[in-house]
Amino acid sequence: MIRSRLLFFLAVSLLLLPSCSEAQTSKWEKRHRFKWDNALKANVTEVYADSSKLFYRLAQIYAESAFNPLATSDFGGWKAAGLDTVQAILQRKGASGLTQFIWPTAQSLGAESVNPRQALVDTFANDLYNPRWSLHACCRYMKSNELLMLRTKNPKAKRNLIANKDFSELCATAGYNTGPGKLLKQLNQSSDWQIIRLKILEEPRLYAEKIIATAKEMKASGRWAR
């Protein structure tokens, strides 16, 4: 009887433990697994000279595409116009890839082609859909945003950008969404996010704040905590 009960409790305990696959995924990967952990870390370290921005970039990638390298946004009415994805992107309608760049921005960061098949490869190519290109381009673009923010004429804002990583990230990611020049204009007037957030559109404000919150959750999750 005792042995039977022990075997029963052991069986129930095993059922309650997460499987190997569950332990290696996260709540953010229900639809698309993030398969580029090492590549992201290498790019963050290369661009920023350390890995302190790792979870900010991971959270941003999730916010942009939910880790789907084939993600394409529908703005500019390209679907209604009957365009295919590639035609739309080349006509500056829509954004694609892990980090959802529009074509002019992608070109400025070195993209040379738009090929959805590149989303499924694991080698580097200068293509809008290539995941490894997207990771590198995102880090470079965000770093350039941060450097632009530091050109503020407001000394107090500049000190806050240097000392407060969350504040710097909020300004840089809001700028990514709505245009970095608009955030620089706000920084010239204020060094307080609680004031700046009221003077920008709701979409970039929510976007930036979501990335900060998600980054903190990801850093503490079992999938990435180690």
Buried (B, 14 or more C-beta within 10 A) or exposed (E): EEEEEEEEEEEEEEEEEEEEEEEEBBEBBEEBEBEBEEBBBBBBBEBBEEEEBBBBBBBBBBBBBBBBBBBBBEEBEBBEEEBEBBBBBBEEBBBBBBBBBBBEBBEEBEBEBBBBEBBEBEEBBBBBBBBBBBBBBBBBBBBBBBEBBBEBEBEEBBEBBEEBEBBBBBBBBBBBBBEBEBBBEBBEBBBEBEEBBEEBEEEBBBBBBBBBEBBBBBBEEEBBEE
